[in-house]
Amino acid sequence: MDQSLPRSVTRLREGNAEVRRSQWQDFAIIILLIGLSIAFKLAFEASLPYFVNPKIMESLSLTLRENPLRALWPGELEPGRFHWVPTSLLPFYALSQFLSAFQIYLVLSSLAGFTAFTLSRLSGRSRVFAVTLALLLMFGTQLSYGSTLGLTHLHYLVVTYTLLNLYAIGACVRRGPSPTTLSLFGASLILLALSTEIWINYAIGLLLSCAFLSFWARHGADIAVASASRTVAATVSILLGLYLAIRMTVARQYMLPGAEEELIFTYKSYVLMAEDFITNFFTFLYMALSNFLPSFLASSNSLTYLGPDQILAGQNGYHPEFQHLAVMNHLFFWRFLAGIWVAGFVFAFYYAVRNAFEKRSGFYAAMVCCMLIVATGCCTYLLIKFRPYNSTPALHYKAIISILGVALLVSVLLEGVRSKVSSGRVYLALAGAVWAILLIGDITRPGMIKAQLQSTGLTGYGDPLDMIRKKLGSQMPPVN
């Protein structure tokens, strides 16, 4: 006994040392990722204008001077438009007193990446999962419109709150509801609800996920998962009901004729309602599914790299009265791809549901939940009339919840592939290929988004690929 005690103590010390070593490695990895993200943004995005809506900032500043508590309630921060986003706007405003819009962008994007990596590791996820999720959130172009409208970067806080909420839900499912996990879940859900109106989309996705998990758990006699699902669903339902009861008191902006967010219900034709709804569904879902793809796999290369003038010039004067339709062909080229991706997504969803039940697989159940978040993450926008800016899938911030669902889905899939690959080197090569695709997308997509925005009367900035090409061109020796 006297000899076994020192050996057990030695094993305990070795285990603790291994844990500390792993924690330091995790810390070094996330610092490296954040450093790479900041370096990329400094190289390609620091010179962009980052215009911040002055009307909103001035209205908030006036409210804080006159009655600070009023900033916690729905307010008319723009003429005719009411907002209820104190947990995102107030931190942004506080940071704006000390930092530029670009510096705030660096802080908030780094915060989202750090949160994604840290919570992933605390949840027991692999490093590949954690690295993938952090890279997708920090390097993805989902909030590139922030270079045009700086307040778009508020959505990094939305992502951070959502990740905290998902972590709390995961803890409830794994270990059962406890005062600590329930408190974190409730607090993060409130922070999220008061950070953006599109949290409603997340709430709907959660409710559907809870319904699926409850049925799936009962089918396999998993009482813990079923109980946690009911607890989460009840909490979300109560908060959603309270939120809507308050928010609907100032929801008239959605019914004003000609307003940007006018609902399809003001149409007099049911056909118009249905077709706008269907168009919005394909647009926003494709916006999410294609968000991390390189530009040449997501839209017309002719429109992106040649532009409307060269497209028209290539017609050689044929049928001049309707030459603009040639440009329209390239403007709407992405819809062919949207049909393919949405059809594939529907099939994959069916496949995941079937395997979740047939194989009693937690992996496929997680896939189903991620896909439900993807499908519902933009559902409130489906009820808004089709607007010219939706002619191209360029305003990705509107689908931020769906895009977060895609990021989680990609991370889950990449982690799940590990059991299918016998060689660790092959698996790391596969993960590296996914990360390389993301980097290529980060370099090529801003130029595509810029071209798409310009085609719909909006303004886009930044094109890392063009900057690289010009830099390389300036270093080429002259030809004699």
Buried (B, 14 or more C-beta within 10 A) or exposed (E): EEEEEEEEEEEEEEEEEEEEEEEEEBEEBBEEBBEBBBEBBEEBBBEBEBBBBEEBBEBBBEBBEEEEEEBEEBBEBEEEBBBBBBBBBBBBBEBBEEBBBBBBBBBBBBBBBBBBBBBBBEBEBBBBBBBBBBBBBBBBBBBBBBBBBBBBBBBBBBBBBBBBBBBBBBBBBEEBBEEEBBEBBBBBBBBBBBBBBBBBBBBBBBBBBBBBBBEBBEEBEBEBBBBBBBBBBEBBBEBBEEBEEEBEEBBEBBEBEEBEBBBBEBBEEEEBBEBBBEBBBBBBBBBBBBBBBBBBEBBBBBBBBBBBEEBBEEBEEEEEEEBEEBBBEBBBBBBEBBEEBBEEBEEBBEEBBEBBBEEEBBBBBBBBBBBBBBBBBBBBBBBBBBBEBBBBBBBBBBBBBBBBBBBBBBBBBBBBBBEEBEEEEEBEEBBEEBBEBBBBBBBBBBBBBBBBBBBBEBEBBBBBBBBEEEEEEEEEEEEE
